[in-house]
Amino acid sequence: QLQLVESGGGLVQAGGSLRLSCAASGSTFSRYTMGWYRQAPGQERDMVALIMGRSKTTYADSVKGRFTISRDNAGNTITLQMNSLKPEDTAVYYCAYHGPGVEYDFWGQGTQVTVSS
């Protein structure tokens, strides 16, 4: 069983920065996709950023140019650097691991990010 633990969430003022980390325990493979999703109150969970392998990335338009996803050398940890935060970024952020099929999707417990205006 793969376990994902997010950390780094908190309260920040608009324009500030936060750095989220997701540490995986159990078997992981760096060639598979990992990513960050977020869910605001009353909203569905949306993709924020994905990293495929070690270098190919995809971002939601709403965070492009402000957020950066990265992966460590071992492929067991991903990071989301969030800059120029806006109140609309407020959400619970979830780390995900996407293996070779939907049966190999794993999710972290989430970490709260609150951006004050």
N, C-alpha and C positions, 0 to 999 in steps of 0.2 A: 504494500500500500504506500502510495506517495503522499507525503504531507507537505503542505506549503504554509509558511508562516510569514505574514506581512508585518512590517514595522515602519515607523517613521512618520505616521500620521500625527495630526495635531491641529492647533489653532494658529492661524497666521493672518496678518493683515493683507488686504488687497495690494498687489504689487510685490509681495514677498515670495519666498521660495521654500520648498520642502523637498526632501529626498526620501522616497519610499524604497524599501528593500523587501525582497521576497526570498527567503531561504528555503530550499527544498531538502527534505530528508527522504531517503529511499532512492530507488533507481531512477536516474534521469539520463537523458541523452541529448547532447548539445545540438544535434541536427534537427530536433523537433521544436515546434513553435512554443514560445511562452509569451505571456502578455499581461497587460493590465486592463481591467474593466472598472467601470464605476456605476453606481446606482444612487441617484438622488431620491429623496422622499417622494413617493407617489409616481416614480418613473421606472421604466424598465432598465435592466442592466445593459450598458452600452460599451462597446469596445473603445478604449482610449489609445492604446499602442500595442503593437505586436512586434516581436523579433523572431525571425525565422533563421534558424542556424545561429550564427554569431554576428551577422552584419546587415542582413536585409530587414528593413523596418517599415512599418506602416503606422500611420497616425490618423486619428480622427481629425477632420478639418478644424474643429473647434480648438484643438490643442497644438496644431502644427506650428512650429517655430517657437513654441514656449516649453514644450515637454520633450525630453529625450529619454529613450529606453536603451538600456545597455545590458550586457550579459558578461558574467565573469568567465575566466578561462576554462574552468571545469564545467561550466554550464549548469551549475547548481543554484546560482543566485542571479536574479535580475533586479535592476534598479530603475526607478523612474525619477528623473530629475525634473522637478516642476518649477518653472520660473514664471514671473509676471502673473502670479495667480489672481484670479478673479472670483468674485462671490459665486458666480455660476459654476465654478469648479467644485463647490461644496458637494460632497458625496461620500459614500463608503466606497473605498477602492479595494478591488479584489485582484489578487494574483491568480493566474491560470497557467496550467501546463496542458498542451495539446499534443498527445501522442499520435500514433499512426491511425487512429480511428476514434470515433466519438466515445467508445467505451474506455478510452484512455485519456479522457479529460479529467483534470483534477483542479480543485479550487481551494484557495485559502479562505480564512474566516473573515477577512476584510479588516480594513483600518480606516478610521474616520478622518477625513480632511475637512476642515471648516475654514472658510475664508471670509473674514469680516470686511465690511465696506468702510 
